[in-house]
Structure formats: structure tokens, C-alpha cells
Amino acid sequence: MIQKFRHTLKKELLYYFVILIILALVMHGDLLSEPLLRLETMQEKGNYLHPFLYSFVVYSVILFLRGTINLVSKIFEKKQIS
């Protein structure tokens, strides 16, 4: 039971960090060309949390969609079995 929980947690954290990286690269194109300049700008403005918040919102929407699709597919599976 704990092993399954750990595996699921690792998988979900991987999804979250992939979303975080993709959003960072999409929103800040200069992150690849001049990462130090981007980090200096971030330090000056003091905006450290917004990438995590945006990623959490996108992750939550994707999680909701995954749950809805999973629920609908289980309903149709039960109808086919009956």
C-alpha cells in the first residue's frame, strides 16, 4: 500500500515539475539564452512564487480532467459488463 502511494506521488510530482518547466520556458523565452539575467531580474522583483502558483493551477485543471475522464470511462466499462 505504501509502495503504491510512493509510486503515485513520484509520478504526480514528475507531472507537476514537467508542467513547471514547460510553463517557465513558454512564458520566459530568454530563460534558455540568458538564464543569469532572468534570475537577477527575479531577485530584483522578488517574485519567486508565481511560477509555482501558475503550475499548480494548470496541474489542478489537468488533474480534474484526468479524474473526469477516468470516471466516465469507468461508467462506460460497467455498462458494457452488465
KATAWO-V73656 format. One record per residue. RES is the residue in three letters. PSI is psi as a letter, one per 40 degrees, with the letter a starting at -180 (* if undefined). OMEGA is omega as a letter, one per 30 degrees, with the letter a starting at -180 (* if undefined). NEAR is the number of other ideal C-beta (glycine too) atoms within 12 Angstrom. Layout:
# KATAWO-V73656
res=[RES & RES]
psi=[PSI & PSI]
omega=[OMEGA & OMEGA]
near=[NEAR & NEAR]
This chain:
# KATAWO-V73656
res=[MET & ILE & GLN & LYS & PHE & ARG & HIS & THR & LEU & LYS & LYS & GLU & LEU & LEU & TYR & TYR & PHE & VAL & ILE & LEU & ILE & ILE & LEU & ALA & LEU & VAL & MET & HIS & GLY & ASP & LEU & LEU & SER & GLU & PRO & LEU & LEU & ARG & LEU & GLU & THR & MET & GLN & GLU & LYS & GLY & ASN & TYR & LEU & HIS & PRO & PHE & LEU & TYR & SER & PHE & VAL & VAL & TYR & SER & VAL & ILE & LEU & PHE & LEU & ARG & GLY & THR & ILE & ASN & LEU & VAL & SER & LYS & ILE & PHE & GLU & LYS & LYS & GLN & ILE & SER]
psi=[d & d & d & d & d & d & d & d & d & d & d & d & d & d & d & d & d & d & d & d & d & d & d & d & d & d & d & g & d & e & d & d & d & g & d & d & d & d & d & d & d & d & d & d & d & f & g & d & e & d & d & d & d & d & d & d & d & d & d & d & d & d & d & d & d & d & d & d & d & d & d & d & d & d & d & d & d & d & d & d & d & *]
omega=[l & l & l & l & l & l & l & l & l & a & a & l & l & l & a & a & l & l & l & a & a & l & l & a & l & a & a & a & a & a & l & a & a & a & a & l & l & a & l & l & l & l & a & a & l & a & a & a & a & l & l & l & l & l & l & l & l & l & a & l & l & l & l & l & l & l & l & l & l & l & l & l & l & l & l & l & a & l & l & a & a & *]
near=[7 & 8 & 9 & 10 & 11 & 12 & 13 & 14 & 14 & 14 & 16 & 20 & 16 & 15 & 22 & 25 & 19 & 18 & 27 & 27 & 19 & 20 & 24 & 25 & 18 & 17 & 19 & 24 & 12 & 18 & 22 & 14 & 11 & 13 & 16 & 13 & 15 & 22 & 17 & 12 & 17 & 20 & 12 & 11 & 12 & 9 & 17 & 13 & 13 & 18 & 27 & 18 & 15 & 22 & 27 & 21 & 18 & 25 & 26 & 18 & 15 & 21 & 20 & 14 & 14 & 17 & 14 & 14 & 14 & 14 & 14 & 14 & 14 & 14 & 14 & 13 & 12 & 11 & 10 & 9 & 8 & 7]
